[in-house]
Amino acid sequence: MSSILTNTSAMVALQTLKGINSSLAKTQAEISTGKTVGSAKDNAAVWAISKVMESDVKGFSGISDSLALGESTVAVARKASETITDLLTQMKGKIVAAQEDNVDRGKIQTDVQALKDQIASVVGAAQFNGLNLVNGSGNASILSSLDRDSSGGVTASKINVAGVDFSAGGYVAAAAFTGATGVSTNGDTQSFALNSAGSDDMVIDGSVLAAGDKISVTVGGKTAAYTVTQDDVNTGNASENVAFGLKNSIDAMNISGLELAYDDSTTDGTLTFTNNGTQDLSVSAQYKNADAGDLSLLATIDVTDAGTLGAQLTNIETMIQTATQAAADFGSVESRIEAQADFISSLSDSMKAGIGALVDADMEEASARLQALQTQQQLGIQALSIANQQPQSILSLFR
């Protein structure tokens, strides 16, 4: 039976054409984006997995930067330790030469002092991006990986690097806060709160300072430091010089609300802290002793003292072993960081390949499918056109 109200053939042809057009649009989208799963609508599970993996790849990119920074920092520390080992070895040669009675020990001591000064210079310069692993200022913790468990939880893994102290070592009470309320002592640090509109003094005690001692003052989270020189000690002006040097360094930090005054009418090196701001400021101080670091025995090296030359030879050998061990430790950590960096790079490439396998379109297949669908579309249009013309043939029955 033929009907002019219900054209079944046309409906079938239309539905077929709609399906072809839908598949064609999807194939064209794959070709234009290069992805078979471009959104959660295409495949929610695969899309979610790919996004998690993409976030991990992005995280690994940041880890690569962290490892590069850490590797450079450790490399500087390793090179400094190796250089210090070489300088100490040269110093050992001077001590051995001084064992003879018919040598000018005074001239040899001049060379020894030059080597001491060079070691101090190496220690001070061995920093990368502000982090120094050989002056006793701290350790390093380098982000090395992001570990994801089966439940989706993420934890950060780190490579910890232990620093050494080849600088002027431990701490002494070389200064004190006077007039400050609530001064607390925690280990080697004195601290107090500088109240708003308050004023307190810090007094430097130069009588206990020696060349190489270092005084650090932290105000409002910013730190300034001064290292005592041999000239400071020789002139007897250590208190004043330290106070004046600290004032210049603290002023250069431009701490909001802080006013710092140096009383040069005294000989005790008095600094007056005044808080003109509306917020309290935390103030703390540390005093590092030149004779307490890993190379503290350097202070005992004096070849003009013939009676201690045997002990000095033992001491220099101990320090060489200490520096050698530090260089070896830093070298081991540097190798580990380098291996981890290579692994992270390979892991990122593998994850990118995995993401591609999940969501990337097979362009050869898509091309072939596009050709087939375009042909089907043309045939579908032709079929629909024929189906739409069928009711017109019924008119011939009424002629």
HELIX and SHEET records of a PDB file:
HELIX    1   1 THR A    8  THR A   33  1                                  26    
HELIX    2   2 ALA A   44  ALA A   97  1                                  54    
HELIX    3   3 ARG A  105  ALA A  125  1                                  21    
HELIX    4   4 GLY A  206  VAL A  208  5                                   3    
HELIX    5   5 GLN A  230  THR A  235  1                                   6    
HELIX    6   6 ALA A  238  ALA A  252  1                                  15    
HELIX    7   7 SER A  296  THR A  300  5                                   5    
HELIX    8   8 ALA A  306  THR A  308  5                                   3    
HELIX    9   9 LEU A  309  VAL A  359  1                                  51    
HELIX   10  10 MET A  363  SER A  393  1                                  31    
HELIX   11  11 ILE A  394  PHE A  398  5                                   5    
SHEET    1   A 2 GLN A 127  PHE A 128  0                                        
SHEET    2   A 2 LEU A 131  ASN A 132 -1                                        
SHEET    1   B 2 ALA A 140  ARG A 148  0                                        
SHEET    2   B 2 VAL A 154  VAL A 161 -1                                        
SHEET    1   C 4 ALA A 175  THR A 178  0                                        
SHEET    2   C 4 SER A 199  ILE A 204 -1                                        
SHEET    3   C 4 THR A 270  ASN A 275 -1                                        
SHEET    4   C 4 LEU A 258  ASP A 263 -1                                        
SHEET    1   D 5 SER A 184  ASN A 186  0                                        
SHEET    2   D 5 THR A 189  LEU A 194 -1                                        
SHEET    3   D 5 LEU A 281  LYS A 288 -1                                        
SHEET    4   D 5 LYS A 214  VAL A 219 -1                                        
SHEET    5   D 5 LYS A 222  THR A 227 -1                                        
END                                                                             
